Amino acid sequence: MASLDVKIPPLGESISTGILAKWHVADGATVKKDQPLFELETDKITSEGTAEVAGRISLKVAPGTEVKIGQVVATLETVDTGSAPAAPSVVEGTSAKVAAAAPSTSAPPASPAVRRIVEETGIDATTLAGSGKGGRLTKGDVLAAVEAAPKAAEKAAAPAAAPVAVPAAAPVVSAPAAPAGTRQTRRKLSPLRKRIAERLVQAQHEAAMLTTFNEVDMSAVMALRAKYQDDFVKKNGLKLGFMSFFTKAVVNALKEIPAINAQFAGDEIIQNHYFDIGVAVSTEKGLMVPVIRNADKLGMADIEKAIGDAAKRARDGKITLADLEGGVFTITNGGIFGSMLSTPILNAPQSAILGLHAITERPVAVNGQVVIRPMMYLALSYDHRLVDGREAVTFLVKVKQAIEDPARLLLAI
């Protein structure tokens, strides 16, 4: 057997440390190539480390430990596939269940600690394959079997449930359930949550932030989606959502009002001439903003696919630092959680952010008549040092016009 070090991989020049949040495998377990091994939290992203080769893993770092890039956190003993497989191990002890039906007697005896766990839990050790040296049964083998047993039994006993429709919304981030009778609990901020807090406060302290509002009638977009949704799904394999309309509307408005597509850099103003749009995604670890590159060159289907892929990778912990950098403008949608109105905070160093909200039917005046329409409030927060009120209001009106008359998106007017 050969031994291979498992190291914390490089994640970008600006990231030097992180927290090894959890192990996905037990000490002494046999893992497959490319199997997820651990979850790493940094101040910018949460990512997973995977096994480069198959083998038996030995953990060297406890969960919750701060680790450096390149640090060895485990070792993998690679399995020699050319040799004959080891015979199943047998745990020696006083338990009749352990000693009975032994498939082999050549495996080394288990340690006293392992024999004690077997006796206390009543697990049938003859059904377990030892992952220790020479096929020895380890503590990890037994504990893993004990943990898996009730889950398997519960799954086998549970009646088949009827399918439940789940809304396509981001997960709500909540605190762990507190023990009964506990008045307070404390937990340390994750690096990602700490960084989010720092950036939000920094944005409020460093920018002259102001928010302007408008409302948009969603009737035209909703009718368009209803009319062409089936054909869109049949052709592209995914649904047509609202976000692609707003992304296109934002790109058109940025072209009309270039001041929104600029940012401060010391005593200079950087004018951006590209349209990489960030879309805020809520994950269990906190808010992330993956960037949709060159949104001005993408069709509606391409935008929907890019947003869906980025959101999935963010929630699965597979997002990279490169996915989050370089955006010129951000769209955030609090409406999926039911928000009626909010003032979004800038995603520095960007100069503006658009907040979308819940669609609600409200009475509005149209051509002198009161009618019920599906309405949404829009909120544009912007850096007043760089963007004047006239430009901010005009930008928001351009977005409103494009959504209320989607033909403008095709004509880029």
QUIURHU-V569186 format. One record per backbone hydrogen bond with DSSP energy under -0.5 kcal/mol. NH is the residue of the N-H (numbers start at 0). CO is the residue of the C=O. Records with the same first field share a line. If there is no record, write none. Layout:
# QUIURHU-V569186
NH->CO, CO
This chain:
# QUIURHU-V569186
1->77
3->75
5->73
6->4
7->70
8->6
14->11
15->13
17->66
18->40
19->17, 64
20->18, 38
21->38
23->36
24->36
27->56
28->25
30->28, 54
33->50
34->31
36->48
37->48
38->21
39->46
40->18
41->44
46->39
48->37
50->34
54->30
55->76
56->28
57->74
59->72
60->72
63->19
64->19, 61
66->17
68->15
69->7
70->67
72->5, 70
73->5
74->57
75->3
76->55
77->1, 75
78->53
80->78
82->79
91->89
98->94
99->95
101->98
107->133
114->110
115->111
116->112
117->113
118->114
119->115
120->116
121->117
124->122
126->123
127->124
129->127
131->135
134->131
135->132
141->137
142->138
143->139
144->140
145->141
146->142
147->143
148->144
149->145
150->146
151->147
152->148
153->149
154->150
155->151
156->152
157->153
168->166
170->281
172->170
173->171
181->178
193->189
194->190
195->191
196->192
197->193
198->194
199->195
200->196
201->197
202->198
203->199
204->200
205->201
206->202
208->206
209->381
211->379
213->377
215->375
217->215, 373
221->217
222->218
223->219
224->220
225->221
226->222
227->223
228->224
231->227
232->228
233->229
234->230
235->231
236->232
240->238
244->240, 241
245->241
246->242
247->243
248->244
249->245
250->246
251->247
252->248
253->249
254->250
255->251
256->252
259->256
260->257
261->258
262->269
264->267
267->264
269->262, 267
270->268
271->260, 269
276->274, 291
277->328
278->289
279->330
280->287
282->280, 285
285->282
287->280
289->278
290->322
291->276
292->290
294->274, 291
296->293
297->294
302->298
303->299
304->300
305->301
306->302
307->303
308->304
309->305
310->306
311->307
312->308
313->309
314->310
315->311
316->313
317->312
318->312
322->319
323->319, 320
324->320, 321
327->275
328->275
329->351
330->277
331->353
333->331, 355
334->355
335->332
336->333
337->334
338->333
343->341
347->345
349->346
352->380
353->329
354->352, 378
355->331, 353
356->376
357->338
359->357, 374
361->372
363->370
365->363, 368
368->365
370->363, 368
372->361, 370
374->359, 372
375->215
377->213
378->354
379->211
380->352, 378
381->209
382->350
383->207, 381
385->382
386->382
391->387
392->388
393->389
394->390
395->391
396->392
397->393
398->394
399->395
400->396
401->397
402->398
403->399
404->400
407->404
408->405
409->405
410->406
411->407
412->407
